[in-house]
Amino acid sequence: MTEEDKKLLDTFEGKLRHFMYLYEKLKQENASLRQLLSEKEDQLEGCKNSYKELEIKYTNLKAARIISVNDNELRDTKQRLAKLVREVDKCIALLNE
């Protein structure tokens, strides 16, 4: 083996060790990122469950609110709707002129 071959072999070994080091470092980073992804997926699943629970509570609250409407609120709502209808009628009349 010549002196030049030894230098090439030493260079090759050095680069191979460096690449092995980089491979291990990337492998550790990959494992860390996979762990983080798993944690975020668990967190997302928890948020989805919480969202579903809140959506159910909101639906129940809306239903309870509709049931608990009293006469005064119903009358006020009818008056507001009648006022809105009159305003729309006025706008339509202005557009037809």
Phi and psi in radians as a Rosetta constraint file:
Dihedral C 1 N 2 CA 2 C 2 CIRCULARHARMONIC -1.444 0.35
Dihedral N 2 CA 2 C 2 N 3 CIRCULARHARMONIC 2.961 0.35
Dihedral C 2 N 3 CA 3 C 3 CIRCULARHARMONIC -1.122 0.35
Dihedral N 3 CA 3 C 3 N 4 CIRCULARHARMONIC -0.675 0.35
Dihedral C 3 N 4 CA 4 C 4 CIRCULARHARMONIC -1.151 0.35
Dihedral N 4 CA 4 C 4 N 5 CIRCULARHARMONIC -0.657 0.35
Dihedral C 4 N 5 CA 5 C 5 CIRCULARHARMONIC -1.134 0.35
Dihedral N 5 CA 5 C 5 N 6 CIRCULARHARMONIC -0.680 0.35
Dihedral C 5 N 6 CA 6 C 6 CIRCULARHARMONIC -1.126 0.35
Dihedral N 6 CA 6 C 6 N 7 CIRCULARHARMONIC -0.727 0.35
Dihedral C 6 N 7 CA 7 C 7 CIRCULARHARMONIC -1.095 0.35
Dihedral N 7 CA 7 C 7 N 8 CIRCULARHARMONIC -0.759 0.35
Dihedral C 7 N 8 CA 8 C 8 CIRCULARHARMONIC -1.093 0.35
Dihedral N 8 CA 8 C 8 N 9 CIRCULARHARMONIC -0.722 0.35
Dihedral C 8 N 9 CA 9 C 9 CIRCULARHARMONIC -1.144 0.35
Dihedral N 9 CA 9 C 9 N 10 CIRCULARHARMONIC -0.735 0.35
Dihedral C 9 N 10 CA 10 C 10 CIRCULARHARMONIC -1.104 0.35
Dihedral N 10 CA 10 C 10 N 11 CIRCULARHARMONIC -0.740 0.35
Dihedral C 10 N 11 CA 11 C 11 CIRCULARHARMONIC -1.092 0.35
Dihedral N 11 CA 11 C 11 N 12 CIRCULARHARMONIC -0.764 0.35
Dihedral C 11 N 12 CA 12 C 12 CIRCULARHARMONIC -1.080 0.35
Dihedral N 12 CA 12 C 12 N 13 CIRCULARHARMONIC -0.771 0.35
Dihedral C 12 N 13 CA 13 C 13 CIRCULARHARMONIC -1.101 0.35
Dihedral N 13 CA 13 C 13 N 14 CIRCULARHARMONIC -0.730 0.35
Dihedral C 13 N 14 CA 14 C 14 CIRCULARHARMONIC -1.086 0.35
Dihedral N 14 CA 14 C 14 N 15 CIRCULARHARMONIC -0.792 0.35
Dihedral C 14 N 15 CA 15 C 15 CIRCULARHARMONIC -1.157 0.35
Dihedral N 15 CA 15 C 15 N 16 CIRCULARHARMONIC -0.671 0.35
Dihedral C 15 N 16 CA 16 C 16 CIRCULARHARMONIC -1.103 0.35
Dihedral N 16 CA 16 C 16 N 17 CIRCULARHARMONIC -0.741 0.35
Dihedral C 16 N 17 CA 17 C 17 CIRCULARHARMONIC -1.118 0.35
Dihedral N 17 CA 17 C 17 N 18 CIRCULARHARMONIC -0.722 0.35
Dihedral C 17 N 18 CA 18 C 18 CIRCULARHARMONIC -1.084 0.35
Dihedral N 18 CA 18 C 18 N 19 CIRCULARHARMONIC -0.780 0.35
Dihedral C 18 N 19 CA 19 C 19 CIRCULARHARMONIC -1.140 0.35
Dihedral N 19 CA 19 C 19 N 20 CIRCULARHARMONIC -0.624 0.35
Dihedral C 19 N 20 CA 20 C 20 CIRCULARHARMONIC -1.148 0.35
Dihedral N 20 CA 20 C 20 N 21 CIRCULARHARMONIC -0.698 0.35
Dihedral C 20 N 21 CA 21 C 21 CIRCULARHARMONIC -1.094 0.35
Dihedral N 21 CA 21 C 21 N 22 CIRCULARHARMONIC -0.814 0.35
Dihedral C 21 N 22 CA 22 C 22 CIRCULARHARMONIC -1.085 0.35
Dihedral N 22 CA 22 C 22 N 23 CIRCULARHARMONIC -0.683 0.35
Dihedral C 22 N 23 CA 23 C 23 CIRCULARHARMONIC -1.066 0.35
Dihedral N 23 CA 23 C 23 N 24 CIRCULARHARMONIC -0.809 0.35
Dihedral C 23 N 24 CA 24 C 24 CIRCULARHARMONIC -1.117 0.35
Dihedral N 24 CA 24 C 24 N 25 CIRCULARHARMONIC -0.712 0.35
Dihedral C 24 N 25 CA 25 C 25 CIRCULARHARMONIC -1.099 0.35
Dihedral N 25 CA 25 C 25 N 26 CIRCULARHARMONIC -0.777 0.35
Dihedral C 25 N 26 CA 26 C 26 CIRCULARHARMONIC -1.174 0.35
Dihedral N 26 CA 26 C 26 N 27 CIRCULARHARMONIC -0.597 0.35
Dihedral C 26 N 27 CA 27 C 27 CIRCULARHARMONIC -1.109 0.35
Dihedral N 27 CA 27 C 27 N 28 CIRCULARHARMONIC -0.734 0.35
Dihedral C 27 N 28 CA 28 C 28 CIRCULARHARMONIC -1.162 0.35
Dihedral N 28 CA 28 C 28 N 29 CIRCULARHARMONIC -0.731 0.35
Dihedral C 28 N 29 CA 29 C 29 CIRCULARHARMONIC -1.109 0.35
Dihedral N 29 CA 29 C 29 N 30 CIRCULARHARMONIC -0.705 0.35
Dihedral C 29 N 30 CA 30 C 30 CIRCULARHARMONIC -1.081 0.35
Dihedral N 30 CA 30 C 30 N 31 CIRCULARHARMONIC -0.765 0.35
Dihedral C 30 N 31 CA 31 C 31 CIRCULARHARMONIC -1.098 0.35
Dihedral N 31 CA 31 C 31 N 32 CIRCULARHARMONIC -0.709 0.35
Dihedral C 31 N 32 CA 32 C 32 CIRCULARHARMONIC -1.120 0.35
Dihedral N 32 CA 32 C 32 N 33 CIRCULARHARMONIC -0.753 0.35
Dihedral C 32 N 33 CA 33 C 33 CIRCULARHARMONIC -1.169 0.35
Dihedral N 33 CA 33 C 33 N 34 CIRCULARHARMONIC -0.644 0.35
Dihedral C 33 N 34 CA 34 C 34 CIRCULARHARMONIC -1.117 0.35
Dihedral N 34 CA 34 C 34 N 35 CIRCULARHARMONIC -0.690 0.35
Dihedral C 34 N 35 CA 35 C 35 CIRCULARHARMONIC -1.123 0.35
Dihedral N 35 CA 35 C 35 N 36 CIRCULARHARMONIC -0.775 0.35
Dihedral C 35 N 36 CA 36 C 36 CIRCULARHARMONIC -1.095 0.35
Dihedral N 36 CA 36 C 36 N 37 CIRCULARHARMONIC -0.730 0.35
Dihedral C 36 N 37 CA 37 C 37 CIRCULARHARMONIC -1.066 0.35
Dihedral N 37 CA 37 C 37 N 38 CIRCULARHARMONIC -0.743 0.35
Dihedral C 37 N 38 CA 38 C 38 CIRCULARHARMONIC -1.088 0.35
Dihedral N 38 CA 38 C 38 N 39 CIRCULARHARMONIC -0.749 0.35
Dihedral C 38 N 39 CA 39 C 39 CIRCULARHARMONIC -1.102 0.35
Dihedral N 39 CA 39 C 39 N 40 CIRCULARHARMONIC -0.732 0.35
Dihedral C 39 N 40 CA 40 C 40 CIRCULARHARMONIC -1.177 0.35
Dihedral N 40 CA 40 C 40 N 41 CIRCULARHARMONIC -0.648 0.35
Dihedral C 40 N 41 CA 41 C 41 CIRCULARHARMONIC -1.115 0.35
Dihedral N 41 CA 41 C 41 N 42 CIRCULARHARMONIC -0.712 0.35
Dihedral C 41 N 42 CA 42 C 42 CIRCULARHARMONIC -1.098 0.35
Dihedral N 42 CA 42 C 42 N 43 CIRCULARHARMONIC -0.740 0.35
Dihedral C 42 N 43 CA 43 C 43 CIRCULARHARMONIC -1.113 0.35
Dihedral N 43 CA 43 C 43 N 44 CIRCULARHARMONIC -0.729 0.35
Dihedral C 43 N 44 CA 44 C 44 CIRCULARHARMONIC -1.103 0.35
Dihedral N 44 CA 44 C 44 N 45 CIRCULARHARMONIC -0.734 0.35
Dihedral C 44 N 45 CA 45 C 45 CIRCULARHARMONIC -1.093 0.35
Dihedral N 45 CA 45 C 45 N 46 CIRCULARHARMONIC -0.703 0.35
Dihedral C 45 N 46 CA 46 C 46 CIRCULARHARMONIC -1.094 0.35
Dihedral N 46 CA 46 C 46 N 47 CIRCULARHARMONIC -0.720 0.35
Dihedral C 46 N 47 CA 47 C 47 CIRCULARHARMONIC -1.135 0.35
Dihedral N 47 CA 47 C 47 N 48 CIRCULARHARMONIC -0.695 0.35
Dihedral C 47 N 48 CA 48 C 48 CIRCULARHARMONIC -1.090 0.35
Dihedral N 48 CA 48 C 48 N 49 CIRCULARHARMONIC -0.760 0.35
Dihedral C 48 N 49 CA 49 C 49 CIRCULARHARMONIC -1.102 0.35
Dihedral N 49 CA 49 C 49 N 50 CIRCULARHARMONIC -0.739 0.35
Dihedral C 49 N 50 CA 50 C 50 CIRCULARHARMONIC -1.104 0.35
Dihedral N 50 CA 50 C 50 N 51 CIRCULARHARMONIC -0.712 0.35
Dihedral C 50 N 51 CA 51 C 51 CIRCULARHARMONIC -1.077 0.35
Dihedral N 51 CA 51 C 51 N 52 CIRCULARHARMONIC -0.765 0.35
Dihedral C 51 N 52 CA 52 C 52 CIRCULARHARMONIC -1.094 0.35
Dihedral N 52 CA 52 C 52 N 53 CIRCULARHARMONIC -0.735 0.35
Dihedral C 52 N 53 CA 53 C 53 CIRCULARHARMONIC -1.096 0.35
Dihedral N 53 CA 53 C 53 N 54 CIRCULARHARMONIC -0.777 0.35
Dihedral C 53 N 54 CA 54 C 54 CIRCULARHARMONIC -1.148 0.35
Dihedral N 54 CA 54 C 54 N 55 CIRCULARHARMONIC -0.641 0.35
Dihedral C 54 N 55 CA 55 C 55 CIRCULARHARMONIC -1.119 0.35
Dihedral N 55 CA 55 C 55 N 56 CIRCULARHARMONIC -0.718 0.35
Dihedral C 55 N 56 CA 56 C 56 CIRCULARHARMONIC -1.123 0.35
Dihedral N 56 CA 56 C 56 N 57 CIRCULARHARMONIC -0.766 0.35
Dihedral C 56 N 57 CA 57 C 57 CIRCULARHARMONIC -1.090 0.35
Dihedral N 57 CA 57 C 57 N 58 CIRCULARHARMONIC -0.702 0.35
Dihedral C 57 N 58 CA 58 C 58 CIRCULARHARMONIC -1.127 0.35
Dihedral N 58 CA 58 C 58 N 59 CIRCULARHARMONIC -0.746 0.35
Dihedral C 58 N 59 CA 59 C 59 CIRCULARHARMONIC -1.086 0.35
Dihedral N 59 CA 59 C 59 N 60 CIRCULARHARMONIC -0.752 0.35
Dihedral C 59 N 60 CA 60 C 60 CIRCULARHARMONIC -1.117 0.35
Dihedral N 60 CA 60 C 60 N 61 CIRCULARHARMONIC -0.684 0.35
Dihedral C 60 N 61 CA 61 C 61 CIRCULARHARMONIC -1.152 0.35
Dihedral N 61 CA 61 C 61 N 62 CIRCULARHARMONIC -0.712 0.35
Dihedral C 61 N 62 CA 62 C 62 CIRCULARHARMONIC -1.081 0.35
Dihedral N 62 CA 62 C 62 N 63 CIRCULARHARMONIC -0.754 0.35
Dihedral C 62 N 63 CA 63 C 63 CIRCULARHARMONIC -1.106 0.35
Dihedral N 63 CA 63 C 63 N 64 CIRCULARHARMONIC -0.736 0.35
Dihedral C 63 N 64 CA 64 C 64 CIRCULARHARMONIC -1.144 0.35
Dihedral N 64 CA 64 C 64 N 65 CIRCULARHARMONIC -0.639 0.35
Dihedral C 64 N 65 CA 65 C 65 CIRCULARHARMONIC -1.164 0.35
Dihedral N 65 CA 65 C 65 N 66 CIRCULARHARMONIC -0.711 0.35
Dihedral C 65 N 66 CA 66 C 66 CIRCULARHARMONIC -1.123 0.35
Dihedral N 66 CA 66 C 66 N 67 CIRCULARHARMONIC -0.711 0.35
Dihedral C 66 N 67 CA 67 C 67 CIRCULARHARMONIC -1.190 0.35
Dihedral N 67 CA 67 C 67 N 68 CIRCULARHARMONIC -0.589 0.35
Dihedral C 67 N 68 CA 68 C 68 CIRCULARHARMONIC -1.562 0.35
Dihedral N 68 CA 68 C 68 N 69 CIRCULARHARMONIC 0.165 0.35
Dihedral C 68 N 69 CA 69 C 69 CIRCULARHARMONIC -1.143 0.35
Dihedral N 69 CA 69 C 69 N 70 CIRCULARHARMONIC 2.241 0.35
Dihedral C 69 N 70 CA 70 C 70 CIRCULARHARMONIC -1.724 0.35
Dihedral N 70 CA 70 C 70 N 71 CIRCULARHARMONIC 3.104 0.35
Dihedral C 70 N 71 CA 71 C 71 CIRCULARHARMONIC -1.077 0.35
Dihedral N 71 CA 71 C 71 N 72 CIRCULARHARMONIC -0.727 0.35
Dihedral C 71 N 72 CA 72 C 72 CIRCULARHARMONIC -1.093 0.35
Dihedral N 72 CA 72 C 72 N 73 CIRCULARHARMONIC -0.791 0.35
Dihedral C 72 N 73 CA 73 C 73 CIRCULARHARMONIC -1.117 0.35
Dihedral N 73 CA 73 C 73 N 74 CIRCULARHARMONIC -0.674 0.35
Dihedral C 73 N 74 CA 74 C 74 CIRCULARHARMONIC -1.128 0.35
Dihedral N 74 CA 74 C 74 N 75 CIRCULARHARMONIC -0.752 0.35
Dihedral C 74 N 75 CA 75 C 75 CIRCULARHARMONIC -1.109 0.35
Dihedral N 75 CA 75 C 75 N 76 CIRCULARHARMONIC -0.781 0.35
Dihedral C 75 N 76 CA 76 C 76 CIRCULARHARMONIC -1.083 0.35
Dihedral N 76 CA 76 C 76 N 77 CIRCULARHARMONIC -0.711 0.35
Dihedral C 76 N 77 CA 77 C 77 CIRCULARHARMONIC -1.130 0.35
Dihedral N 77 CA 77 C 77 N 78 CIRCULARHARMONIC -0.744 0.35
Dihedral C 77 N 78 CA 78 C 78 CIRCULARHARMONIC -1.080 0.35
Dihedral N 78 CA 78 C 78 N 79 CIRCULARHARMONIC -0.712 0.35
Dihedral C 78 N 79 CA 79 C 79 CIRCULARHARMONIC -1.128 0.35
Dihedral N 79 CA 79 C 79 N 80 CIRCULARHARMONIC -0.751 0.35
Dihedral C 79 N 80 CA 80 C 80 CIRCULARHARMONIC -1.101 0.35
Dihedral N 80 CA 80 C 80 N 81 CIRCULARHARMONIC -0.729 0.35
Dihedral C 80 N 81 CA 81 C 81 CIRCULARHARMONIC -1.137 0.35
Dihedral N 81 CA 81 C 81 N 82 CIRCULARHARMONIC -0.712 0.35
Dihedral C 81 N 82 CA 82 C 82 CIRCULARHARMONIC -1.090 0.35
Dihedral N 82 CA 82 C 82 N 83 CIRCULARHARMONIC -0.713 0.35
Dihedral C 82 N 83 CA 83 C 83 CIRCULARHARMONIC -1.103 0.35
Dihedral N 83 CA 83 C 83 N 84 CIRCULARHARMONIC -0.745 0.35
Dihedral C 83 N 84 CA 84 C 84 CIRCULARHARMONIC -1.101 0.35
Dihedral N 84 CA 84 C 84 N 85 CIRCULARHARMONIC -0.714 0.35
Dihedral C 84 N 85 CA 85 C 85 CIRCULARHARMONIC -1.102 0.35
Dihedral N 85 CA 85 C 85 N 86 CIRCULARHARMONIC -0.739 0.35
Dihedral C 85 N 86 CA 86 C 86 CIRCULARHARMONIC -1.078 0.35
Dihedral N 86 CA 86 C 86 N 87 CIRCULARHARMONIC -0.733 0.35
Dihedral C 86 N 87 CA 87 C 87 CIRCULARHARMONIC -1.115 0.35
Dihedral N 87 CA 87 C 87 N 88 CIRCULARHARMONIC -0.718 0.35
Dihedral C 87 N 88 CA 88 C 88 CIRCULARHARMONIC -1.114 0.35
Dihedral N 88 CA 88 C 88 N 89 CIRCULARHARMONIC -0.733 0.35
Dihedral C 88 N 89 CA 89 C 89 CIRCULARHARMONIC -1.062 0.35
Dihedral N 89 CA 89 C 89 N 90 CIRCULARHARMONIC -0.719 0.35
Dihedral C 89 N 90 CA 90 C 90 CIRCULARHARMONIC -1.100 0.35
Dihedral N 90 CA 90 C 90 N 91 CIRCULARHARMONIC -0.737 0.35
Dihedral C 90 N 91 CA 91 C 91 CIRCULARHARMONIC -1.122 0.35
Dihedral N 91 CA 91 C 91 N 92 CIRCULARHARMONIC -0.712 0.35
Dihedral C 91 N 92 CA 92 C 92 CIRCULARHARMONIC -1.133 0.35
Dihedral N 92 CA 92 C 92 N 93 CIRCULARHARMONIC -0.720 0.35
Dihedral C 92 N 93 CA 93 C 93 CIRCULARHARMONIC -1.093 0.35
Dihedral N 93 CA 93 C 93 N 94 CIRCULARHARMONIC -0.719 0.35
Dihedral C 93 N 94 CA 94 C 94 CIRCULARHARMONIC -1.135 0.35
Dihedral N 94 CA 94 C 94 N 95 CIRCULARHARMONIC -0.651 0.35
Dihedral C 94 N 95 CA 95 C 95 CIRCULARHARMONIC -1.219 0.35
Dihedral N 95 CA 95 C 95 N 96 CIRCULARHARMONIC -0.532 0.35
Dihedral C 95 N 96 CA 96 C 96 CIRCULARHARMONIC -1.354 0.35
Dihedral N 96 CA 96 C 96 N 97 CIRCULARHARMONIC -0.268 0.35
